[in-house]
Amino acid sequence: MPVCSIVADHKSEELYSKLSLAYSTEEERQIIEKAIEVCTPLCSTEPNIYGGSVTEGKRMITIEYHDVSDREDGQVYEAIIKYLGIEECR
């Protein structure tokens, strides 16, 4: 399901990673939440999920993993990006 107006940003370090998804509408928020619900079971570790404000009226949902050493988190992030139809992640 392509949702081109959602902006993805990924950051990672040893045993820590996060994917932040910036959105503008309630519909986009619901689509992101559905993607998280569908994709996070791919990892045996529960992520921290939180939201906040960004600039220009956008909001953000962040999925964050700590102490995941076998890169299961990467599978989750790839699945979320694919689910949302995002072609580029910053």
PyMOL Python script that loads the backbone (N, CA, C, O; Angstrom):
from pymol import cmd

cmd.read_pdbstr("""\
ATOM      1  N   MET A   1       0.842  -1.173   0.000  1.00  0.00           N
ATOM      2  CA  MET A   1       0.000   0.000   0.000  1.00  0.00           C
ATOM      3  C   MET A   1       0.891   1.242   0.000  1.00  0.00           C
ATOM      4  O   MET A   1       1.390   1.614   1.062  1.00  0.00           O
ATOM      5  N   PRO A   2       1.112   1.890  -1.120  1.00  0.00           N
ATOM      6  CA  PRO A   2       1.993   3.054  -1.172  1.00  0.00           C
ATOM      7  C   PRO A   2       1.437   4.256  -0.412  1.00  0.00           C
ATOM      8  O   PRO A   2       0.292   4.658  -0.613  1.00  0.00           O
ATOM      9  N   VAL A   3       2.249   4.806   0.442  1.00  0.00           N
ATOM     10  CA  VAL A   3       1.896   6.000   1.192  1.00  0.00           C
ATOM     11  C   VAL A   3       3.111   6.916   1.115  1.00  0.00           C
ATOM     12  O   VAL A   3       3.887   7.004   2.067  1.00  0.00           O
ATOM     13  N   CYS A   4       3.273   7.583   0.009  1.00  0.00           N
ATOM     14  CA  CYS A   4       4.494   8.334  -0.283  1.00  0.00           C
ATOM     15  C   CYS A   4       4.738   9.515   0.642  1.00  0.00           C
ATOM     16  O   CYS A   4       5.879   9.962   0.760  1.00  0.00           O
ATOM     17  N   SER A   5       3.716  10.037   1.299  1.00  0.00           N
ATOM     18  CA  SER A   5       3.925  11.215   2.130  1.00  0.00           C
ATOM     19  C   SER A   5       4.495  10.882   3.513  1.00  0.00           C
ATOM     20  O   SER A   5       4.850  11.792   4.263  1.00  0.00           O
ATOM     21  N   ILE A   6       4.588   9.602   3.860  1.00  0.00           N
ATOM     22  CA  ILE A   6       5.223   9.204   5.118  1.00  0.00           C
ATOM     23  C   ILE A   6       6.732   9.187   4.895  1.00  0.00           C
ATOM     24  O   ILE A   6       7.226   8.613   3.925  1.00  0.00           O
ATOM     25  N   VAL A   7       7.453   9.830   5.815  1.00  0.00           N
ATOM     26  CA  VAL A   7       8.907   9.923   5.703  1.00  0.00           C
ATOM     27  C   VAL A   7       9.533   9.013   6.749  1.00  0.00           C
ATOM     28  O   VAL A   7       9.198   9.097   7.931  1.00  0.00           O
ATOM     29  N   ALA A   8      10.444   8.142   6.318  1.00  0.00           N
ATOM     30  CA  ALA A   8      11.108   7.200   7.216  1.00  0.00           C
ATOM     31  C   ALA A   8      12.549   7.616   7.465  1.00  0.00           C
ATOM     32  O   ALA A   8      13.254   8.049   6.554  1.00  0.00           O
ATOM     33  N   ASP A   9      12.976   7.475   8.723  1.00  0.00           N
ATOM     34  CA  ASP A   9      14.353   7.774   9.109  1.00  0.00           C
ATOM     35  C   ASP A   9      14.838   6.639  10.007  1.00  0.00           C
ATOM     36  O   ASP A   9      14.185   6.304  10.995  1.00  0.00           O
ATOM     37  N   HIS A  10      15.979   6.049   9.665  1.00  0.00           N
ATOM     38  CA  HIS A  10      16.519   4.918  10.422  1.00  0.00           C
ATOM     39  C   HIS A  10      17.878   5.283  11.001  1.00  0.00           C
ATOM     40  O   HIS A  10      18.717   5.876  10.323  1.00  0.00           O
ATOM     41  N   LYS A  11      18.084   4.919  12.266  1.00  0.00           N
ATOM     42  CA  LYS A  11      19.373   5.115  12.914  1.00  0.00           C
ATOM     43  C   LYS A  11      19.695   3.842  13.683  1.00  0.00           C
ATOM     44  O   LYS A  11      18.810   3.207  14.258  1.00  0.00           O
ATOM     45  N   SER A  12      20.992   3.474  13.685  1.00  0.00           N
ATOM     46  CA  SER A  12      21.372   2.306  14.466  1.00  0.00           C
ATOM     47  C   SER A  12      22.813   2.414  14.931  1.00  0.00           C
ATOM     48  O   SER A  12      23.654   3.055  14.301  1.00  0.00           O
ATOM     49  N   GLU A  13      23.062   1.771  16.044  1.00  0.00           N
ATOM     50  CA  GLU A  13      24.384   1.602  16.611  1.00  0.00           C
ATOM     51  C   GLU A  13      24.435   0.165  17.104  1.00  0.00           C
ATOM     52  O   GLU A  13      23.469  -0.582  16.946  1.00  0.00           O
ATOM     53  N   GLU A  14      25.527  -0.217  17.686  1.00  0.00           N
ATOM     54  CA  GLU A  14      25.645  -1.570  18.214  1.00  0.00           C
ATOM     55  C   GLU A  14      24.548  -1.814  19.260  1.00  0.00           C
ATOM     56  O   GLU A  14      24.454  -1.081  20.245  1.00  0.00           O
ATOM     57  N   LEU A  15      23.732  -2.830  19.046  1.00  0.00           N
ATOM     58  CA  LEU A  15      22.658  -3.255  19.938  1.00  0.00           C
ATOM     59  C   LEU A  15      21.553  -2.217  20.133  1.00  0.00           C
ATOM     60  O   LEU A  15      20.794  -2.316  21.098  1.00  0.00           O
ATOM     61  N   TYR A  16      21.442  -1.246  19.263  1.00  0.00           N
ATOM     62  CA  TYR A  16      20.391  -0.226  19.356  1.00  0.00           C
ATOM     63  C   TYR A  16      19.998   0.192  17.948  1.00  0.00           C
ATOM     64  O   TYR A  16      20.856   0.402  17.091  1.00  0.00           O
ATOM     65  N   SER A  17      18.696   0.312  17.714  1.00  0.00           N
ATOM     66  CA  SER A  17      18.249   0.846  16.430  1.00  0.00           C
ATOM     67  C   SER A  17      16.860   1.445  16.586  1.00  0.00           C
ATOM     68  O   SER A  17      16.104   1.086  17.489  1.00  0.00           O
ATOM     69  N   LYS A  18      16.542   2.368  15.684  1.00  0.00           N
ATOM     70  CA  LYS A  18      15.208   2.945  15.691  1.00  0.00           C
ATOM     71  C   LYS A  18      14.797   3.323  14.283  1.00  0.00           C
ATOM     72  O   LYS A  18      15.625   3.673  13.442  1.00  0.00           O
ATOM     73  N   LEU A  19      13.502   3.244  14.050  1.00  0.00           N
ATOM     74  CA  LEU A  19      12.895   3.682  12.802  1.00  0.00           C
ATOM     75  C   LEU A  19      11.842   4.699  13.175  1.00  0.00           C
ATOM     76  O   LEU A  19      10.919   4.392  13.930  1.00  0.00           O
ATOM     77  N   SER A  20      11.969   5.915  12.653  1.00  0.00           N
ATOM     78  CA  SER A  20      10.998   6.976  12.904  1.00  0.00           C
ATOM     79  C   SER A  20      10.213   7.218  11.628  1.00  0.00           C
ATOM     80  O   SER A  20      10.776   7.304  10.537  1.00  0.00           O
ATOM     81  N   LEU A  21       8.902   7.326  11.786  1.00  0.00           N
ATOM     82  CA  LEU A  21       7.999   7.525  10.652  1.00  0.00           C
ATOM     83  C   LEU A  21       7.208   8.806  10.873  1.00  0.00           C
ATOM     84  O   LEU A  21       6.385   8.883  11.785  1.00  0.00           O
ATOM     85  N   ALA A  22       7.457   9.813  10.039  1.00  0.00           N
ATOM     86  CA  ALA A  22       6.771  11.101  10.143  1.00  0.00           C
ATOM     87  C   ALA A  22       5.560  11.090   9.218  1.00  0.00           C
ATOM     88  O   ALA A  22       5.635  10.639   8.075  1.00  0.00           O
ATOM     89  N   TYR A  23       4.441  11.596   9.738  1.00  0.00           N
ATOM     90  CA  TYR A  23       3.183  11.587   8.981  1.00  0.00           C
ATOM     91  C   TYR A  23       2.422  12.887   9.210  1.00  0.00           C
ATOM     92  O   TYR A  23       2.754  13.666  10.104  1.00  0.00           O
ATOM     93  N   SER A  24       1.390  13.112   8.384  1.00  0.00           N
ATOM     94  CA  SER A  24       0.628  14.359   8.470  1.00  0.00           C
ATOM     95  C   SER A  24      -0.843  14.172   8.812  1.00  0.00           C
ATOM     96  O   SER A  24      -1.459  15.072   9.382  1.00  0.00           O
ATOM     97  N   THR A  25      -1.413  13.027   8.479  1.00  0.00           N
ATOM     98  CA  THR A  25      -2.860  12.857   8.641  1.00  0.00           C
ATOM     99  C   THR A  25      -3.199  11.707   9.592  1.00  0.00           C
ATOM    100  O   THR A  25      -2.367  10.844   9.870  1.00  0.00           O
ATOM    101  N   GLU A  26      -4.419  11.717  10.073  1.00  0.00           N
ATOM    102  CA  GLU A  26      -4.915  10.650  10.930  1.00  0.00           C
ATOM    103  C   GLU A  26      -4.926   9.321  10.182  1.00  0.00           C
ATOM    104  O   GLU A  26      -4.631   8.278  10.765  1.00  0.00           O
ATOM    105  N   GLU A  27      -5.260   9.352   8.916  1.00  0.00           N
ATOM    106  CA  GLU A  27      -5.259   8.133   8.101  1.00  0.00           C
ATOM    107  C   GLU A  27      -3.856   7.526   8.031  1.00  0.00           C
ATOM    108  O   GLU A  27      -3.696   6.312   8.158  1.00  0.00           O
ATOM    109  N   GLU A  28      -2.844   8.368   7.829  1.00  0.00           N
ATOM    110  CA  GLU A  28      -1.465   7.878   7.800  1.00  0.00           C
ATOM    111  C   GLU A  28      -1.070   7.267   9.145  1.00  0.00           C
ATOM    112  O   GLU A  28      -0.395   6.238   9.191  1.00  0.00           O
ATOM    113  N   ARG A  29      -1.495   7.904  10.240  1.00  0.00           N
ATOM    114  CA  ARG A  29      -1.193   7.361  11.567  1.00  0.00           C
ATOM    115  C   ARG A  29      -1.785   5.966  11.721  1.00  0.00           C
ATOM    116  O   ARG A  29      -1.123   5.057  12.224  1.00  0.00           O
ATOM    117  N   GLN A  30      -3.010   5.800  11.296  1.00  0.00           N
ATOM    118  CA  GLN A  30      -3.665   4.500  11.400  1.00  0.00           C
ATOM    119  C   GLN A  30      -2.966   3.439  10.549  1.00  0.00           C
ATOM    120  O   GLN A  30      -2.845   2.286  10.963  1.00  0.00           O
ATOM    121  N   ILE A  31      -2.516   3.827   9.377  1.00  0.00           N
ATOM    122  CA  ILE A  31      -1.803   2.887   8.499  1.00  0.00           C
ATOM    123  C   ILE A  31      -0.469   2.482   9.135  1.00  0.00           C
ATOM    124  O   ILE A  31      -0.088   1.312   9.092  1.00  0.00           O
ATOM    125  N   ILE A  32       0.234   3.446   9.719  1.00  0.00           N
ATOM    126  CA  ILE A  32       1.497   3.153  10.399  1.00  0.00           C
ATOM    127  C   ILE A  32       1.258   2.211  11.574  1.00  0.00           C
ATOM    128  O   ILE A  32       1.995   1.241  11.752  1.00  0.00           O
ATOM    129  N   GLU A  33       0.240   2.488  12.370  1.00  0.00           N
ATOM    130  CA  GLU A  33      -0.053   1.631  13.510  1.00  0.00           C
ATOM    131  C   GLU A  33      -0.393   0.209  13.075  1.00  0.00           C
ATOM    132  O   GLU A  33      -0.005  -0.750  13.743  1.00  0.00           O
ATOM    133  N   LYS A  34      -1.109   0.061  11.968  1.00  0.00           N
ATOM    134  CA  LYS A  34      -1.422  -1.266  11.443  1.00  0.00           C
ATOM    135  C   LYS A  34      -0.142  -1.971  10.992  1.00  0.00           C
ATOM    136  O   LYS A  34       0.032  -3.161  11.256  1.00  0.00           O
ATOM    137  N   ALA A  35       0.748  -1.254  10.319  1.00  0.00           N
ATOM    138  CA  ALA A  35       2.025  -1.835   9.881  1.00  0.00           C
ATOM    139  C   ALA A  35       2.829  -2.320  11.082  1.00  0.00           C
ATOM    140  O   ALA A  35       3.423  -3.397  11.036  1.00  0.00           O
ATOM    141  N   ILE A  36       2.851  -1.539  12.148  1.00  0.00           N
ATOM    142  CA  ILE A  36       3.570  -1.925  13.363  1.00  0.00           C
ATOM    143  C   ILE A  36       2.942  -3.181  13.965  1.00  0.00           C
ATOM    144  O   ILE A  36       3.653  -4.102  14.368  1.00  0.00           O
ATOM    145  N   GLU A  37       1.634  -3.217  14.026  1.00  0.00           N
ATOM    146  CA  GLU A  37       0.918  -4.374  14.575  1.00  0.00           C
ATOM    147  C   GLU A  37       1.224  -5.652  13.787  1.00  0.00           C
ATOM    148  O   GLU A  37       1.411  -6.721  14.369  1.00  0.00           O
ATOM    149  N   VAL A  38       1.273  -5.530  12.471  1.00  0.00           N
ATOM    150  CA  VAL A  38       1.509  -6.682  11.605  1.00  0.00           C
ATOM    151  C   VAL A  38       2.979  -7.111  11.628  1.00  0.00           C
ATOM    152  O   VAL A  38       3.265  -8.308  11.596  1.00  0.00           O
ATOM    153  N   CYS A  39       3.909  -6.164  11.681  1.00  0.00           N
ATOM    154  CA  CYS A  39       5.326  -6.471  11.464  1.00  0.00           C
ATOM    155  C   CYS A  39       6.156  -6.701  12.715  1.00  0.00           C
ATOM    156  O   CYS A  39       7.138  -7.440  12.647  1.00  0.00           O
ATOM    157  N   THR A  40       5.815  -6.110  13.851  1.00  0.00           N
ATOM    158  CA  THR A  40       6.666  -6.276  15.032  1.00  0.00           C
ATOM    159  C   THR A  40       6.731  -7.705  15.558  1.00  0.00           C
ATOM    160  O   THR A  40       7.720  -8.040  16.210  1.00  0.00           O
ATOM    161  N   PRO A  41       5.748  -8.570  15.320  1.00  0.00           N
ATOM    162  CA  PRO A  41       5.910  -9.963  15.760  1.00  0.00           C
ATOM    163  C   PRO A  41       7.055 -10.716  15.066  1.00  0.00           C
ATOM    164  O   PRO A  41       7.384 -11.829  15.474  1.00  0.00           O
ATOM    165  N   LEU A  42       7.662 -10.136  14.033  1.00  0.00           N
ATOM    166  CA  LEU A  42       8.804 -10.759  13.368  1.00  0.00           C
ATOM    167  C   LEU A  42      10.045 -10.791  14.265  1.00  0.00           C
ATOM    168  O   LEU A  42      10.998 -11.515  13.977  1.00  0.00           O
ATOM    169  N   CYS A  43      10.038 -10.016  15.341  1.00  0.00           N
ATOM    170  CA  CYS A  43      11.167  -9.957  16.275  1.00  0.00           C
ATOM    171  C   CYS A  43      10.715 -10.512  17.622  1.00  0.00           C
ATOM    172  O   CYS A  43       9.613 -10.215  18.083  1.00  0.00           O
ATOM    173  N   SER A  44      11.559 -11.310  18.244  1.00  0.00           N
ATOM    174  CA  SER A  44      11.209 -11.904  19.533  1.00  0.00           C
ATOM    175  C   SER A  44      11.257 -10.887  20.683  1.00  0.00           C
ATOM    176  O   SER A  44      10.742 -11.159  21.768  1.00  0.00           O
ATOM    177  N   THR A  45      11.864  -9.736  20.455  1.00  0.00           N
ATOM    178  CA  THR A  45      11.963  -8.682  21.463  1.00  0.00           C
ATOM    179  C   THR A  45      10.883  -7.637  21.215  1.00  0.00           C
ATOM    180  O   THR A  45      10.643  -7.246  20.073  1.00  0.00           O
ATOM    181  N   GLU A  46      10.231  -7.183  22.284  1.00  0.00           N
ATOM    182  CA  GLU A  46       9.239  -6.122  22.174  1.00  0.00           C
ATOM    183  C   GLU A  46       9.944  -4.775  21.995  1.00  0.00           C
ATOM    184  O   GLU A  46      10.875  -4.465  22.737  1.00  0.00           O
ATOM    185  N   PRO A  47       9.512  -3.982  21.028  1.00  0.00           N
ATOM    186  CA  PRO A  47      10.126  -2.663  20.844  1.00  0.00           C
ATOM    187  C   PRO A  47       9.511  -1.623  21.774  1.00  0.00           C
ATOM    188  O   PRO A  47       8.415  -1.813  22.302  1.00  0.00           O
ATOM    189  N   ASN A  48      10.225  -0.531  21.964  1.00  0.00           N
ATOM    190  CA  ASN A  48       9.644   0.663  22.570  1.00  0.00           C
ATOM    191  C   ASN A  48       9.023   1.435  21.423  1.00  0.00           C
ATOM    192  O   ASN A  48       9.669   1.658  20.400  1.00  0.00           O
ATOM    193  N   ILE A  49       7.781   1.840  21.585  1.00  0.00           N
ATOM    194  CA  ILE A  49       7.087   2.601  20.541  1.00  0.00           C
ATOM    195  C   ILE A  49       6.573   3.875  21.185  1.00  0.00           C
ATOM    196  O   ILE A  49       5.884   3.842  22.204  1.00  0.00           O
ATOM    197  N   TYR A  50       6.921   4.997  20.573  1.00  0.00           N
ATOM    198  CA  TYR A  50       6.478   6.274  21.118  1.00  0.00           C
ATOM    199  C   TYR A  50       6.257   7.267  19.994  1.00  0.00           C
ATOM    200  O   TYR A  50       6.719   7.056  18.873  1.00  0.00           O
ATOM    201  N   GLY A  51       5.552   8.347  20.291  1.00  0.00           N
ATOM    202  CA  GLY A  51       5.244   9.353  19.287  1.00  0.00           C
ATOM    203  C   GLY A  51       5.611  10.738  19.771  1.00  0.00           C
ATOM    204  O   GLY A  51       5.985  10.941  20.926  1.00  0.00           O
ATOM    205  N   GLY A  52       5.494  11.680  18.859  1.00  0.00           N
ATOM    206  CA  GLY A  52       5.794  13.057  19.198  1.00  0.00           C
ATOM    207  C   GLY A  52       5.562  13.974  18.024  1.00  0.00           C
ATOM    208  O   GLY A  52       5.173  13.543  16.939  1.00  0.00           O
ATOM    209  N   SER A  53       5.807  15.235  18.257  1.00  0.00           N
ATOM    210  CA  SER A  53       5.642  16.245  17.223  1.00  0.00           C
ATOM    211  C   SER A  53       6.942  16.443  16.462  1.00  0.00           C
ATOM    212  O   SER A  53       8.035  16.276  17.004  1.00  0.00           O
ATOM    213  N   VAL A  54       6.797  16.801  15.199  1.00  0.00           N
ATOM    214  CA  VAL A  54       7.929  17.171  14.362  1.00  0.00           C
ATOM    215  C   VAL A  54       7.624  18.594  13.907  1.00  0.00           C
ATOM    216  O   VAL A  54       6.737  19.232  14.474  1.00  0.00           O
ATOM    217  N   THR A  55       8.311  19.100  12.927  1.00  0.00           N
ATOM    218  CA  THR A  55       8.052  20.450  12.434  1.00  0.00           C
ATOM    219  C   THR A  55       6.957  20.455  11.383  1.00  0.00           C
ATOM    220  O   THR A  55       6.565  19.408  10.868  1.00  0.00           O
ATOM    221  N   GLU A  56       6.478  21.628  11.078  1.00  0.00           N
ATOM    222  CA  GLU A  56       5.512  21.864  10.006  1.00  0.00           C
ATOM    223  C   GLU A  56       4.239  21.033  10.146  1.00  0.00           C
ATOM    224  O   GLU A  56       3.685  20.574   9.147  1.00  0.00           O
ATOM    225  N   GLY A  57       3.776  20.838  11.376  1.00  0.00           N
ATOM    226  CA  GLY A  57       2.526  20.146  11.613  1.00  0.00           C
ATOM    227  C   GLY A  57       2.588  18.632  11.504  1.00  0.00           C
ATOM    228  O   GLY A  57       1.565  17.964  11.652  1.00  0.00           O
ATOM    229  N   LYS A  58       3.755  18.083  11.251  1.00  0.00           N
ATOM    230  CA  LYS A  58       3.891  16.629  11.164  1.00  0.00           C
ATOM    231  C   LYS A  58       4.024  16.038  12.559  1.00  0.00           C
ATOM    232  O   LYS A  58       4.443  16.708  13.503  1.00  0.00           O
ATOM    233  N   ARG A  59       3.659  14.768  12.664  1.00  0.00           N
ATOM    234  CA  ARG A  59       3.841  13.990  13.883  1.00  0.00           C
ATOM    235  C   ARG A  59       4.711  12.794  13.540  1.00  0.00           C
ATOM    236  O   ARG A  59       4.983  12.533  12.367  1.00  0.00           O
ATOM    237  N   MET A  60       5.147  12.067  14.559  1.00  0.00           N
ATOM    238  CA  MET A  60       6.077  10.974  14.312  1.00  0.00           C
ATOM    239  C   MET A  60       5.770   9.814  15.256  1.00  0.00           C
ATOM    240  O   MET A  60       5.397  10.008  16.412  1.00  0.00           O
ATOM    241  N   ILE A  61       5.939   8.609  14.729  1.00  0.00           N
ATOM    242  CA  ILE A  61       5.923   7.396  15.540  1.00  0.00           C
ATOM    243  C   ILE A  61       7.297   6.759  15.385  1.00  0.00           C
ATOM    244  O   ILE A  61       7.806   6.625  14.272  1.00  0.00           O
ATOM    245  N   THR A  62       7.897   6.366  16.510  1.00  0.00           N
ATOM    246  CA  THR A  62       9.222   5.754  16.503  1.00  0.00           C
ATOM    247  C   THR A  62       9.149   4.353  17.093  1.00  0.00           C
ATOM    248  O   THR A  62       8.533   4.131  18.135  1.00  0.00           O
ATOM    249  N   ILE A  63       9.792   3.412  16.405  1.00  0.00           N
ATOM    250  CA  ILE A  63       9.912   2.034  16.863  1.00  0.00           C
ATOM    251  C   ILE A  63      11.387   1.847  17.205  1.00  0.00           C
ATOM    252  O   ILE A  63      12.255   2.033  16.353  1.00  0.00           O
ATOM    253  N   GLU A  64      11.666   1.478  18.458  1.00  0.00           N
ATOM    254  CA  GLU A  64      13.041   1.457  18.930  1.00  0.00           C
ATOM    255  C   GLU A  64      13.336   0.125  19.619  1.00  0.00           C
ATOM    256  O   GLU A  64      12.564  -0.345  20.455  1.00  0.00           O
ATOM    257  N   TYR A  65      14.468  -0.470  19.250  1.00  0.00           N
ATOM    258  CA  TYR A  65      14.913  -1.719  19.857  1.00  0.00           C
ATOM    259  C   TYR A  65      16.240  -1.506  20.579  1.00  0.00           C
ATOM    260  O   TYR A  65      17.117  -0.786  20.100  1.00  0.00           O
ATOM    261  N   HIS A  66      16.369  -2.146  21.742  1.00  0.00           N
ATOM    262  CA  HIS A  66      17.614  -2.135  22.515  1.00  0.00           C
ATOM    263  C   HIS A  66      18.054  -3.574  22.737  1.00  0.00           C
ATOM    264  O   HIS A  66      17.220  -4.463  22.910  1.00  0.00           O
ATOM    265  N   ASP A  67      19.341  -3.800  22.733  1.00  0.00           N
ATOM    266  CA  ASP A  67      19.910  -5.116  23.055  1.00  0.00           C
ATOM    267  C   ASP A  67      19.426  -6.239  22.153  1.00  0.00           C
ATOM    268  O   ASP A  67      19.216  -7.362  22.609  1.00  0.00           O
ATOM    269  N   VAL A  68      19.248  -5.936  20.878  1.00  0.00           N
ATOM    270  CA  VAL A  68      18.898  -6.965  19.902  1.00  0.00           C
ATOM    271  C   VAL A  68      20.158  -7.246  19.093  1.00  0.00           C
ATOM    272  O   VAL A  68      20.561  -6.440  18.255  1.00  0.00           O
ATOM    273  N   SER A  69      20.775  -8.394  19.351  1.00  0.00           N
ATOM    274  CA  SER A  69      22.070  -8.664  18.742  1.00  0.00           C
ATOM    275  C   SER A  69      21.996  -9.462  17.447  1.00  0.00           C
ATOM    276  O   SER A  69      22.971  -9.478  16.695  1.00  0.00           O
ATOM    277  N   ASP A  70      20.895 -10.116  17.161  1.00  0.00           N
ATOM    278  CA  ASP A  70      20.842 -10.964  15.966  1.00  0.00           C
ATOM    279  C   ASP A  70      20.147 -10.301  14.782  1.00  0.00           C
ATOM    280  O   ASP A  70      19.794 -10.979  13.817  1.00  0.00           O
ATOM    281  N   ARG A  71      19.952  -9.025  14.838  1.00  0.00           N
ATOM    282  CA  ARG A  71      19.427  -8.214  13.734  1.00  0.00           C
ATOM    283  C   ARG A  71      17.988  -8.547  13.335  1.00  0.00           C
ATOM    284  O   ARG A  71      17.579  -8.287  12.204  1.00  0.00           O
ATOM    285  N   GLU A  72      17.225  -9.121  14.266  1.00  0.00           N
ATOM    286  CA  GLU A  72      15.805  -9.334  14.003  1.00  0.00           C
ATOM    287  C   GLU A  72      15.095  -8.006  13.742  1.00  0.00           C
ATOM    288  O   GLU A  72      14.134  -7.941  12.975  1.00  0.00           O
ATOM    289  N   ASP A  73      15.585  -6.950  14.393  1.00  0.00           N
ATOM    290  CA  ASP A  73      14.968  -5.641  14.242  1.00  0.00           C
ATOM    291  C   ASP A  73      14.989  -5.171  12.790  1.00  0.00           C
ATOM    292  O   ASP A  73      14.053  -4.515  12.333  1.00  0.00           O
ATOM    293  N   GLY A  74      16.047  -5.503  12.072  1.00  0.00           N
ATOM    294  CA  GLY A  74      16.140  -5.117  10.665  1.00  0.00           C
ATOM    295  C   GLY A  74      15.034  -5.738   9.839  1.00  0.00           C
ATOM    296  O   GLY A  74      14.522  -5.108   8.914  1.00  0.00           O
ATOM    297  N   GLN A  75      14.655  -6.973  10.163  1.00  0.00           N
ATOM    298  CA  GLN A  75      13.544  -7.630   9.463  1.00  0.00           C
ATOM    299  C   GLN A  75      12.244  -6.871   9.698  1.00  0.00           C
ATOM    300  O   GLN A  75      11.434  -6.705   8.786  1.00  0.00           O
ATOM    301  N   VAL A  76      12.057  -6.413  10.932  1.00  0.00           N
ATOM    302  CA  VAL A  76      10.851  -5.657  11.266  1.00  0.00           C
ATOM    303  C   VAL A  76      10.816  -4.353  10.475  1.00  0.00           C
ATOM    304  O   VAL A  76       9.801  -4.019   9.865  1.00  0.00           O
ATOM    305  N   TYR A  77      11.921  -3.620  10.488  1.00  0.00           N
ATOM    306  CA  TYR A  77      11.966  -2.338   9.791  1.00  0.00           C
ATOM    307  C   TYR A  77      11.739  -2.508   8.292  1.00  0.00           C
ATOM    308  O   TYR A  77      10.991  -1.741   7.686  1.00  0.00           O
ATOM    309  N   GLU A  78      12.375  -3.499   7.701  1.00  0.00           N
ATOM    310  CA  GLU A  78      12.177  -3.749   6.267  1.00  0.00           C
ATOM    311  C   GLU A  78      10.724  -4.088   5.966  1.00  0.00           C
ATOM    312  O   GLU A  78      10.172  -3.622   4.969  1.00  0.00           O
ATOM    313  N   ALA A  79      10.102  -4.892   6.814  1.00  0.00           N
ATOM    314  CA  ALA A  79       8.706  -5.263   6.606  1.00  0.00           C
ATOM    315  C   ALA A  79       7.784  -4.051   6.732  1.00  0.00           C
ATOM    316  O   ALA A  79       6.840  -3.908   5.955  1.00  0.00           O
ATOM    317  N   ILE A  80       8.051  -3.182   7.702  1.00  0.00           N
ATOM    318  CA  ILE A  80       7.232  -1.974   7.870  1.00  0.00           C
ATOM    319  C   ILE A  80       7.363  -1.072   6.656  1.00  0.00           C
ATOM    320  O   ILE A  80       6.362  -0.590   6.125  1.00  0.00           O
ATOM    321  N   ILE A  81       8.588  -0.841   6.215  1.00  0.00           N
ATOM    322  CA  ILE A  81       8.820   0.016   5.047  1.00  0.00           C
ATOM    323  C   ILE A  81       8.141  -0.558   3.813  1.00  0.00           C
ATOM    324  O   ILE A  81       7.534   0.181   3.038  1.00  0.00           O
ATOM    325  N   LYS A  82       8.235  -1.855   3.627  1.00  0.00           N
ATOM    326  CA  LYS A  82       7.577  -2.499   2.491  1.00  0.00           C
ATOM    327  C   LYS A  82       6.059  -2.391   2.615  1.00  0.00           C
ATOM    328  O   LYS A  82       5.383  -2.090   1.632  1.00  0.00           O
ATOM    329  N   TYR A  83       5.516  -2.631   3.804  1.00  0.00           N
ATOM    330  CA  TYR A  83       4.077  -2.548   4.047  1.00  0.00           C
ATOM    331  C   TYR A  83       3.563  -1.157   3.685  1.00  0.00           C
ATOM    332  O   TYR A  83       2.494  -1.016   3.091  1.00  0.00           O
ATOM    333  N   LEU A  84       4.330  -0.136   4.047  1.00  0.00           N
ATOM    334  CA  LEU A  84       3.912   1.245   3.798  1.00  0.00           C
ATOM    335  C   LEU A  84       4.203   1.727   2.389  1.00  0.00           C
ATOM    336  O   LEU A  84       3.753   2.806   2.001  1.00  0.00           O
ATOM    337  N   GLY A  85       4.949   0.945   1.615  1.00  0.00           N
ATOM    338  CA  GLY A  85       5.271   1.345   0.253  1.00  0.00           C
ATOM    339  C   GLY A  85       6.284   2.471   0.178  1.00  0.00           C
ATOM    340  O   GLY A  85       6.306   3.231  -0.790  1.00  0.00           O
ATOM    341  N   ILE A  86       7.115   2.578   1.192  1.00  0.00           N
ATOM    342  CA  ILE A  86       8.142   3.626   1.222  1.00  0.00           C
ATOM    343  C   ILE A  86       9.314   3.154   0.369  1.00  0.00           C
ATOM    344  O   ILE A  86       9.805   2.039   0.542  1.00  0.00           O
ATOM    345  N   GLU A  87       9.753   3.997  -0.541  1.00  0.00           N
ATOM    346  CA  GLU A  87      10.830   3.619  -1.454  1.00  0.00           C
ATOM    347  C   GLU A  87      12.197   4.074  -0.976  1.00  0.00           C
ATOM    348  O   GLU A  87      13.209   3.536  -1.424  1.00  0.00           O
ATOM    349  N   GLU A  88      12.255   5.055  -0.074  1.00  0.00           N
ATOM    350  CA  GLU A  88      13.541   5.572   0.388  1.00  0.00           C
ATOM    351  C   GLU A  88      13.466   5.854   1.875  1.00  0.00           C
ATOM    352  O   GLU A  88      12.512   6.463   2.360  1.00  0.00           O
ATOM    353  N   CYS A  89      14.494   5.401   2.596  1.00  0.00           N
ATOM    354  CA  CYS A  89      14.588   5.640   4.026  1.00  0.00           C
ATOM    355  C   CYS A  89      15.837   6.467   4.270  1.00  0.00           C
ATOM    356  O   CYS A  89      16.908   6.151   3.752  1.00  0.00           O
ATOM    357  N   ARG A  90      15.703   7.515   5.048  1.00  0.00           N
ATOM    358  CA  ARG A  90      16.846   8.405   5.316  1.00  0.00           C
ATOM    359  C   ARG A  90      17.765   7.820   6.343  1.00  0.00           C
ATOM    360  O   ARG A  90      18.776   8.432   6.689  1.00  0.00           O
TER     361      ARG A  90
END
""", "prot")
cmd.dss("prot")
cmd.show_as("cartoon", "prot")
cmd.util.cbc("prot")
cmd.orient("prot")
